[in-house]
Amino acid sequence: MRDQLEEALRHQDDGYGRAQHLNKVELPKRFYKSVDVARSEEGYSVTLDGRPVRTPGKRLPIVLPVLALAQLKAEEWAAQGERIDPATMPMTRLINSAIESGEEMIPAFRAEIGKFTASDLLLYRADAPQELVEEQERVWDGALVKLARKFDVAFQPTIGIIHQPQPTATLEKLDAALEGQGLLSLTALVSITGITGSGLLALALLHELMDAGAVWHAAHVDEDHQIRLWGEDEEAMERRAKRRVEFDTAVRVVDALR
């Protein structure tokens, strides 16, 4: 049974993509009755019938630094019915992904966020229609001003998609703004960056310059404009709802570790 569970929970590629594959296979039956959180000198662990949960791929122990994350993870395990559905366990998947990545990935995760900030969503603007131009200016300029004041940096937004290099000093200071972030936090920030298409929005969230709702809105200025023009597409809205679940999960990790 545990082999089945490992297969059902395997997600090493990106922490989330495997969940879609699970819809095509039979989900494993729930094999445990009780779910608890155990405390040790190292931190907090989720236990199933008294046994600590491990990651599905490398079978690594999962010890979390704060109680809030362990409680959220435990709630996902407790909420499972007769069968275990990893698609309903975003916190478990994100934590597993972080731990199986390993501490050695911290520089790569910082570099990934930096890659986005260097060619960020907020820095590339439309030249038409006027309604979209104004909305980008209102929402995105507001975010850039907050970041510029917080980190004493300057940005060079541009119209169109031709690459516009940002000042080296700006990129260095923004990278320094990630100093001290651990593996779990950076995994969550990489997730937020990928979902929003913006490392700048991830930094604004981390440093409490914008709340989660404002970040989500800023990330969807273009998409929301298209919805106003053409209406909602059912499949697109379903995908957006799934992204929102992943986004909210990552935000909870950042908030818990702040």
N, C-alpha and C positions, 0 to 999 in steps of 0.2 A: 504493500500500500504506500509506503513512503517513497518507493521508486516512482509510483504513479504521481504522487504529489510533486516530486522534484521535476518531473516532466511537465506537469501542469503549470508550475510556477517559473519554469526556466525563462529568463528574460535578458540574458547577458548583453544582447546587442545594444539595446538602448534603454532598457528599463521599462518600456511600454509596448513596443511593437509586437512582442510575442503574444500579448493578450488577445490580439485579433486572431491569431492562429488557433487559440484555444477554443474558439467557437466551432471549429471543425472536428474536434476530438471529444470523446466522452470525458466529462469532468470527474475527478476522483470523489469518492464518497468521504464524507466527514468521518474522521477516525478518532476524534477526541471529544470529551465532554466538557471539561473545564478550561477556561482561559484566565490566566492571571498575569500580573506583573511582579517580577521578583527584583529585589534590590541587592546589590553587592557593592564592594569597594570600588569596582570599575564603573558602575552605572546601573542601568535598568534593562532587564530582559523580559521578553514575553515568553510565557510557558504554556504549553498544551499538556494538560494532565500532569503538570509538574515538571515536564521536560522542556528545556530551553529551545526555542526555535532557532534553526540555522538557515543560512542562505541555501537556495536550491541547487546551485551549480557546484560551487567549491566547498560547500558544507562548512562555511565559516561561522563562528559564533557571532551573534548580533547583540552587542551591548551598546545601549544608547546613553548619551550624556545627560539627557533631561527626561524627567518623568512624563512630560506632556506628549512627547513623541511615542514613548512606549505605550501610553494609554490609547493614543490614536491607532496605533498598530494593533493593539489588543482588541479594540472595538471592531476592527475589520474581521479578525479571526472569529470573534464571538458572534458576529452577524451572519456567518455562513450557515446555510440550511443543511439539507441532507447531502448536498454536494458542494465542493469547494470551487468557487469561481474566481480566479485571479483577476478577471476583468473588473470585479467589484472591490479590488483591494489596491488602490493606487498608492497608498502610503507604504504598504508592504513592498510593492514593486520598486518604488523609488529608493527605499532604504536598502533593499537587496542589491540594487544596481550600484549604489554608492559603495557599499562594503566590498562587493566583489571587484569593483574597479581598483581599490587599493590606494593607500596614501601616495604612492608614487605617481598617481594621475593628477595630483593637485596642480603642478605647473601646467599641464596640458589643459586642464579645465579653465585656469586663469587665462591661458592663451586663447582658448576658444571664445571666451567672453570678449577679450580684447580684439579679436578678429571682427566681431560684430560691431563693436564701438567704432572701429576704424572706418567702417562703411555702413553706418547705422541707418535704420529705417527713418529716424527723425531728421536725417540730414539730406535726404533726397526728395525733392518736392515736385508736385505737378505744376504745369503752367496753365492748365485749364481742366475743367470748367471753373469759373470764378468761385462758385460755392465751395468746391473742394479745396481750392487754393486758400480761401479764407479760413476754413475749418482746420487745415493743416497748420496754418500760421497761428491760430488761436490756441490749439491744443499742444502742438509740438514746440512752438516757441516758448510757451510757458514752462515746459519741462526743461528745455535747454537753458533757460535763464536760471532756474533753480540749481541745476547742475553746475553752471558756470560760476555762480556765487558761492556754492558750497566748496568747490574744489579749486577755485581761482584759475579757471581754464577758459579758452576761447574756442568756438566752433566755426566751421566754414560750411554752412549749408549750401546746396546747389540745386538748380532746377534741371530735371532730367535724370538720366541714369549713368552718364559718363562719370567715371571715378574722380572724386575730389579728395585729395589727400588732406588729412587733418594734421594740425601742428604736432610735432613730435612731443613737445612738452605736455600737451593736452593728453595724449595717449599714455604717457608715462605716469602722469598724476592719476589718471583713471585706473590704471593697473594697480597703483599703490593703494587705491581705495579698496582693493580686495585683500590687502595684507591682513593676515590673521584669521582669515576664513578657513575653516576646516573642510574635511572631505564631504560631510553631509550637506553643509551649507553651500559649498561650491557645486555639488551635484544638483541641488535645487535651483541654484542661480543659472546653471547651464540649461536646465529644463525651461525656466522662465524666459531666458534669452532666446532659445529655439522656438518656443511657442509664440512669443511676441515679435520675433525678428529684430529684437533690439537689446543690445547690451546696456545701452544708456538707461532704458526703462528698468532693467534689472538692478542697476546701481541706484537709481532713484528710489526704488522700493527698499533695497537693503538699508539705505541711509535715511529712510523715512521722510524723503522729500515728496513722495507721492504714495497714496494708499493703493491697495490692490484694485479697487474699482476704477480709479483714475488711470492706472497703468493699463488695465484691460481696455478701457475706452480709447486711450491713445494708440494702442496697438491695432485697433480696428477702425480707425478713421476712414481709410480707403474702402474697406469692406462695407462699412455702414453707409457710406455714400452710395455705393452700388445697390444696396438694399433699398435705399430711398428712391432710387431711379427705377429699379426693375422689380422690386418686391423680393420676398424671401424664397430661397430654394430649399426644399425640405431636406434633401441629402446634405447640402452645405450647412444647414443649421444643426443637423445631427452631429456632423463633424465638429462644428464649433462648440456644441455642448460638451462633447467628449474632451476637447482641448481645455475647456473651462474647468472640468474636473481635475485634469492633470495640473493646470495652472494653480488652482486653489490648493491642491495638495502641496505643491512646491512652496507656495506662499506660507502655508502653515509651518513647514520646516524652517524657513527663514525666520519667521516670527518666534518660533520656539527657541531658536538658537541665538537670537539677537541679544 
